[in-house]
Amino acid sequence: MAKRVCLAYSGGLDTSVILRWLIESYGCEVVAYCADVGQEEELLGLPEKAKASGAVDCVIRDLREEFVSEFVFPALQANAIYEGSYLLGTALARPVIARHQVQVARELGCDALAHGATGKGNDQVRFELAFRALAPELQVIAPWREWDLRSRSDCMAYAQKFEIPITASIEKPYSMDRNLMHISFEGGILEDPWRAPDAAMFVMTANPEQAPDQAAEVVVGFERGAPVSLDGERLSPAQILQRANRLAGAHGVGRVDMVENRMVGLKSRGVYETPGGTLLHAAHRAVESITLDREVMHERDRLAPRIAEVIYNGLWFSPEMAMLQAAVTASQANVSGEARIRLYKGGLQVTGRRSPVSLYSQARASFEDEGPADDYVQSDASGFIRLQGLRLQPRDA
C-alpha cells in the first residue's frame, strides 16, 4: 500500500477530488505536483488550495522552455503530424510532465505516482509508459480506473461532501487542455462529429471570417532545423512559440477539426487550435525545401508518420524513439535559413525562402540557358529517360 503519493495536480475538479480520494482510500500522504507547460491557468494560490484539500506539499515547476526546446522542436524537425492533421500538442506535453513528476517523487520520498487521466483516453497510457521507463520501482495509481465515481456530477458531490475548494460547475459542454503548443477540445457536445464547433469556443485563434482584412508577413529563422528567430529577432524557444501563437492566431490560422484513432482502439473527435505550431511547420518545410538533400528529405518523410505514431502512443522514452530522433537530428544538420510566411484569414502561404547553405542553384534551374558549362546538359536526359523506361516497355518490343 502506498504511503506517500506524488499526484499530477492542476487544481481543477478532477485532481482536487483525486487528491482527497487518495487520502481517504489509501490512507497515504499526497504531494501535489503541477507542471507549468504554458496552460495559462492561474497558478498563484495553487499550493494553498492543494494543502486545503489535504496535500502535505505542493511543487510547481516551470517547464515551458524545456517543453518547447526538447519536445516541440524535435517533433517539428521530424515533421511529425498524426494522421495528417494533429500536431501532437497534448502528446508532446505528457512526457515532460511525467519526467519531472518522477523527479519530484524521488526528491520528496514518494513511493507512488498518480494521475487524473481517464480509462478511455490516451493520456493514461502516455503517463504510465513514461513512468515505467523512468521509474519502474514506483507504484502507479489511476483513480479513474479504480473508484466508483462515474461522472462530473459524482465528482462535484464528492467535493461537496469533503468540503474540497473548487470553482467548477456541473454544466460544461466540452473539456479543454491547453499548453504552449495548442488547445484541445473534446467530449460533450463535440462527441457528435456532425455538429460544428461553437464559434465562441475558440481561444487562441480569431474567427477567420473576422480576421484582419490586411495580410501580415513574418520571417522565421532556423538553425539546424530548430526555430531561433522571428523577423530577425532571436528569442528563446518558448518566446518564439508564444509570439508565433499571437501572430498566427490573430489571423485565424491553426484550427483543426478531426476524428482521430486513439491508441486504446476508439475513434475520438477532437478540435484543436495550434496557430504557432502551424506557422512554424510551414516555415520549417520551406527552409528544408532549399537546404535538405532530396533523398534525405524523402527518407525523413517516410519516418515522419511513424515518429508521430510513436509520440501519440506515449513512447517518447522508448528505444525506437531514440533511434528515430538520431536519424532526424542527422537530417537537420544543413537546415538553416529563413522562410517568409504570409498570414491571411485562416490561411498561410510561403512567399520566400533563403539560406546561406542553400542547395538551390538558380543558374542550374534556369530555363534561360544551359547553366554552368558541362554541369547540366539537356541532351543527357535522353539516355536517362531511355534507361528508366526499359522496364516499362513491352517485353517483345
C-alpha positions in Angstrom: 0.0 0.0 0.0 1.4 3.4 -1.0 2.5 5.6 1.9 3.3 8.8 0.0 1.9 9.6 -3.5 3.0 12.3 -5.9 -0.1 13.4 -7.8 -0.1 15.3 -11.1 -2.3 18.2 -9.9 -3.9 21.1 -11.7 -6.3 22.4 -9.0 -9.3 21.6 -11.2 -12.3 19.5 -10.2 -10.9 16.0 -11.1 -7.4 16.3 -9.5 -8.8 18.1 -6.4 -11.2 15.2 -5.9 -8.5 12.7 -6.6 -6.2 14.3 -4.0 -8.8 13.7 -1.3 -9.8 10.3 -2.6 -6.2 9.1 -2.4 -6.0 10.2 1.3 -9.4 8.5 2.1 -8.8 5.3 0.1 -5.1 4.7 0.7 -4.5 6.4 4.0 -1.5 8.0 2.4 0.2 11.4 2.3 -0.1 13.2 -1.0 2.4 15.6 -2.6 0.7 17.7 -5.3 2.8 18.4 -8.3 1.9 21.0 -11.0 3.9 21.4 -14.3 3.7 24.8 -16.0 3.8 24.0 -19.7 2.1 27.2 -20.7 -1.5 26.4 -19.9 -2.0 30.0 -18.7 -4.1 28.8 -15.7 -3.8 30.8 -12.5 -1.0 29.1 -10.6 -1.0 31.7 -7.8 -2.5 30.2 -4.7 -2.3 26.7 -6.0 -0.1 25.4 -3.1 -2.6 26.8 -0.6 -5.5 25.2 -2.5 -3.7 21.8 -2.6 -3.0 22.0 1.1 -6.6 22.9 1.9 -7.6 19.7 0.2 -5.1 17.7 2.3 -1.8 17.7 0.5 1.4 17.7 2.6 3.2 19.7 0.0 2.8 21.3 -3.4 5.5 21.7 -6.0 5.2 23.8 -9.1 7.8 23.6 -11.9 8.1 25.9 -14.8 8.8 23.6 -17.8 7.9 25.9 -20.7 11.4 26.3 -22.2 12.2 22.6 -21.7 8.8 21.6 -23.2 9.4 23.6 -26.4 13.1 23.0 -26.9 13.3 19.3 -26.0 9.9 18.1 -27.2 8.0 20.5 -29.5 11.0 21.5 -31.7 12.3 17.9 -32.2 8.8 16.9 -33.3 8.8 19.9 -35.7 12.2 18.8 -37.1 10.7 15.4 -37.7 7.6 16.9 -39.4 5.6 14.7 -37.0 1.9 15.1 -37.7 -0.5 12.4 -36.6 -3.0 11.2 -39.2 -2.2 14.1 -41.4 -3.7 16.8 -39.2 -2.9 16.6 -35.5 0.3 18.5 -34.4 0.6 16.5 -31.2 0.3 19.3 -28.7 -1.0 17.2 -25.8 1.0 14.1 -26.7 4.2 16.2 -26.6 3.5 17.7 -23.2 2.9 14.4 -21.3 6.5 13.1 -21.4 8.0 16.3 -19.9 5.3 16.5 -17.3 5.9 12.8 -16.4 9.7 13.2 -16.3 9.5 15.9 -13.7 6.8 14.1 -11.7 9.2 11.2 -11.3 11.9 13.7 -10.2 9.7 15.3 -7.6 8.5 11.9 -6.3 12.1 10.8 -5.7 13.2 14.1 -4.2 10.3 14.1 -1.7 10.4 10.4 -0.8 7.2 9.2 -2.6 6.7 5.6 -3.3 3.8 6.0 -5.8 2.6 8.2 -8.6 -0.9 9.2 -9.5 -2.6 10.9 -12.5 -6.1 12.1 -13.4 -6.3 10.6 -16.8 -9.5 8.6 -17.6 -9.7 5.0 -18.6 -10.8 5.7 -22.1 -8.2 8.2 -23.2 -4.6 8.3 -24.5 -3.1 10.2 -21.6 -3.3 7.2 -19.1 -1.0 5.3 -21.5 1.3 8.2 -22.1 1.8 8.9 -18.4 2.2 5.3 -17.3 4.5 4.3 -20.1 6.8 7.2 -19.2 6.6 6.1 -15.5 7.6 2.6 -16.5 10.5 3.8 -18.5 11.8 6.3 -15.9 10.8 4.9 -12.5 9.6 1.2 -12.7 10.0 0.9 -8.9 7.2 3.4 -8.2 3.6 2.2 -7.8 1.2 3.8 -10.2 -2.4 4.7 -9.1 -5.0 5.6 -11.7 -8.2 6.6 -9.8 -10.5 6.8 -12.8 -9.9 3.0 -13.3 -10.4 2.2 -9.6 -13.1 4.4 -8.0 -16.9 4.3 -8.3 -17.2 7.9 -9.4 -18.5 7.9 -13.0 -19.4 11.4 -13.9 -18.7 15.1 -13.3 -21.7 15.4 -11.1 -20.4 12.5 -9.0 -17.1 14.4 -8.6 -19.0 17.5 -7.6 -20.9 15.6 -5.0 -17.7 14.1 -3.6 -16.1 17.6 -3.4 -19.1 19.0 -1.5 -19.1 16.0 0.9 -15.4 16.7 1.9 -15.6 20.5 1.5 -13.0 20.5 -1.2 -12.4 24.0 -2.5 -13.4 24.0 -6.2 -14.7 26.6 -8.7 -16.3 24.2 -11.2 -19.9 23.9 -12.3 -21.7 20.8 -13.4 -22.6 22.1 -16.8 -19.7 22.2 -19.2 -20.2 21.5 -22.9 -16.7 20.0 -23.6 -13.3 19.5 -22.0 -10.2 21.6 -22.7 -6.5 21.0 -22.4 -4.1 23.9 -23.0 -0.3 24.3 -23.3 2.1 26.5 -25.2 1.7 24.3 -28.3 -2.1 24.2 -28.5 -5.6 24.0 -27.0 -7.5 20.8 -27.5 -11.3 20.4 -27.1 -13.2 17.1 -26.9 -16.1 15.4 -25.3 -19.5 16.8 -24.5 -21.2 18.5 -27.4 -18.2 17.6 -29.6 -18.9 13.9 -29.4 -21.3 14.4 -32.3 -19.0 14.5 -35.3 -21.6 16.2 -37.4 -22.0 19.2 -35.1 -19.9 22.2 -35.9 -17.8 23.7 -33.1 -19.3 26.7 -31.5 -17.8 30.0 -32.8 -17.3 31.2 -29.2 -15.4 28.1 -28.2 -12.0 29.2 -29.7 -9.4 30.9 -27.5 -6.1 31.2 -29.4 -7.4 32.0 -32.9 -9.6 34.7 -34.3 -12.6 33.7 -36.4 -11.0 33.7 -39.9 -14.1 35.5 -41.3 -13.5 38.3 -38.8 -9.7 38.3 -39.0 -7.9 41.4 -40.3 -8.5 42.3 -44.0 -4.8 43.2 -44.3 -2.4 40.2 -44.6 0.7 40.0 -42.4 4.1 38.6 -43.1 6.5 37.0 -40.7 10.1 35.8 -41.2 11.1 32.7 -39.3 14.8 31.9 -38.8 16.1 28.3 -38.3 19.4 26.8 -37.3 19.8 23.0 -37.7 16.1 22.7 -38.1 15.1 24.5 -35.0 13.4 28.0 -34.9 15.7 30.6 -33.5 14.2 34.0 -34.6 11.1 35.8 -35.7 11.5 38.8 -38.0 15.2 38.8 -37.3 14.9 38.9 -33.5 16.5 36.0 -31.7 14.2 34.6 -29.0 14.2 31.6 -26.6 12.2 28.6 -27.8 9.2 29.4 -25.6 9.2 33.0 -26.6 9.2 32.0 -30.3 6.2 29.8 -29.8 4.4 32.4 -27.7 4.9 35.1 -30.3 4.1 32.7 -33.2 0.8 31.9 -31.4 -0.1 35.5 -31.2 0.9 36.4 -34.8 -0.8 33.4 -36.4 -3.8 33.3 -34.0 -4.7 36.9 -34.8 -5.3 35.8 -38.4 -7.3 32.7 -37.6 -4.5 30.3 -38.5 -4.3 26.8 -37.0 -7.8 25.4 -36.4 -8.2 21.6 -37.0 -11.4 19.6 -36.6 -10.8 15.8 -37.0 -11.8 12.3 -35.9 -8.7 10.5 -34.8 -7.9 7.0 -33.9 -7.0 6.8 -30.2 -4.4 4.2 -29.3 -6.9 2.4 -27.0 -9.0 1.5 -30.0 -11.7 4.2 -30.0 -12.3 6.9 -32.6 -12.5 10.3 -31.0 -13.5 13.7 -32.4 -11.0 16.4 -31.4 -10.9 20.1 -32.2 -7.5 21.8 -31.9 -6.1 25.3 -32.1 -2.4 25.3 -33.0 -1.6 28.7 -34.5 2.1 29.0 -33.8 2.8 25.3 -34.5 1.1 25.6 -37.9 3.2 28.6 -38.8 6.4 27.0 -37.7 5.7 23.8 -39.5 5.1 25.7 -42.8 8.3 27.7 -42.3 10.3 24.7 -41.5 9.2 22.8 -44.6 10.1 25.9 -46.7 13.6 26.1 -45.4 14.0 22.4 -45.8 13.0 22.7 -49.5 16.2 24.6 -50.3 18.6 23.0 -47.8 17.7 19.3 -47.4 19.1 16.8 -49.9 16.3 15.1 -51.9 16.9 11.5 -50.7 17.4 12.6 -47.1 14.1 14.5 -47.2 12.3 11.5 -48.7 13.7 9.2 -46.0 12.8 11.6 -43.2 9.3 11.9 -44.7 8.9 8.2 -44.7 9.8 8.2 -41.0 7.6 11.1 -40.1 4.3 9.2 -39.8 6.0 6.6 -37.7 7.5 9.2 -35.4 4.1 10.8 -35.0 2.6 7.5 -34.1 5.3 6.8 -31.5 4.8 10.2 -29.9 1.0 9.8 -30.0 1.2 6.4 -28.4 3.2 7.6 -25.4 6.5 6.0 -26.4 8.8 9.1 -26.2 11.2 7.3 -23.8 11.4 4.1 -25.9 14.4 2.7 -27.8 12.7 3.2 -31.1 12.2 6.9 -30.4 15.8 7.3 -29.6 16.8 5.7 -32.9 14.3 7.8 -34.8 15.4 11.0 -33.1 19.0 10.3 -34.0 18.0 10.0 -37.7 16.1 13.2 -37.6 18.9 15.1 -35.9 21.3 13.9 -38.6 18.9 15.0 -41.3 18.7 18.6 -39.9 22.4 19.4 -40.0 22.1 21.6 -43.0 18.6 23.1 -42.3 19.5 26.7 -41.6 18.0 29.8 -43.1 14.8 31.8 -43.2 11.3 31.5 -44.5 8.8 34.3 -45.1 5.1 33.4 -44.4 2.0 35.4 -45.3 -0.9 35.1 -42.9 -4.4 35.9 -44.1 -7.9 34.9 -42.8 -7.2 31.4 -41.6 -4.6 30.5 -44.3 -0.9 30.9 -44.7 1.4 30.9 -47.8 5.1 30.7 -48.1 6.3 33.8 -50.0 10.1 33.3 -49.8 12.9 31.2 -48.5 16.7 31.8 -48.3 19.7 30.1 -46.7 23.5 30.6 -46.6 23.8 26.9 -47.2 21.1 26.5 -49.8 21.3 23.6 -52.2 19.2 25.5 -54.7 21.0 26.8 -57.8 19.2 29.4 -59.8 21.8 29.0 -62.6 21.2 25.3 -62.8 17.4 25.6 -62.5 17.0 28.4 -65.0 15.2 27.8 -68.3 17.1 30.7 -69.9 20.4 28.9 -70.5 22.2 25.6 -70.0 23.7 26.8 -66.7 27.4 26.3 -65.8 29.4 24.7 -68.6 29.2 20.9 -68.6 27.1 20.9 -65.4 23.7 20.0 -66.8 23.5 19.2 -70.5 19.9 18.8 -71.5 20.6 16.2 -74.2 21.9 13.9 -71.4 18.3 13.4 -70.3 17.6 11.3 -73.4 19.7 8.4 -72.3 18.5 8.8 -68.7 14.8 8.5 -69.8 15.5 5.6 -72.1 17.2 3.6 -69.3 14.5 4.5 -66.8 11.8 3.3 -69.3 13.3 -0.1 -70.2 11.3 -1.9 -67.6 8.1 -0.2 -68.7 8.1 -1.2 -72.3 6.5 -4.5 -73.5 8.9 -7.5 -73.4 8.6 -8.1 -77.1 9.3 -4.5 -78.1 
